[in-house]
């Protein structure tokens, strides 16, 4: 258990980062905030526990991180597509998708998805910030929502039914999305599922503080590879 007084759940958006910020002591979510820069966002909360929906530890050689395999298994067949395969460390250094895809094939025998490539800058940003903030944890919103429900969700998060299902789960967990102060720029292009994802990661951060979280990870690490962990 940690002595942090602030907990934050963060989800990446097309233009930056959306954060649900609150108190660990009071188990209360107080603010939803947007920032284009992750380091700037976290600089005001240096001792906080942060759960973010972005890969932190990357493999050097193995195409699959065991934590992603476990996350897919945890979610079940209909929701596995929400877990994407992140690039290898060396692949992040490539300057073009064609170069990155070729290098991925050379190392692993498998190519790199366009989704992973488009997240390159955000992954690099998170990895840089993780060297400064030692209480930064990788999470996965869909896994956290399933943890709240204790069974498979009914609908995907971008559907109307899925949005209401997740709103209901958050409210039952003690959060009232409609009563929280929102600090979001008008042009930030935030989507409702971005906000809901950050809120459920806030709940995961609370679980980390209380010590009742679940960690998906490889049990035996060989050659200092496959260190990925997903907290739910």
Secondary structure, 3 states (H helix, E strand, C coil): CCCCCEEEEEEECCCCEEEEEEECCCCEEEEEEEECCHHHHHCCCCCCEEEECCCCCCCCCCCCCHHHHHHHHHHCHHHHHHCCCCCCCHHHHCCCHHHHHHHHHHHHCCCCCHHHHHCHHHHHHHHHHHCCCCCEEEECHHHHHHHHHCCCCCCCCCCHHHHHHHHHHHHHCCCCHHHCEEECCCCCCCCHHHHHHHHHHHHHHHHHHHCCCCEEECCCCCCCCCCCEEEC
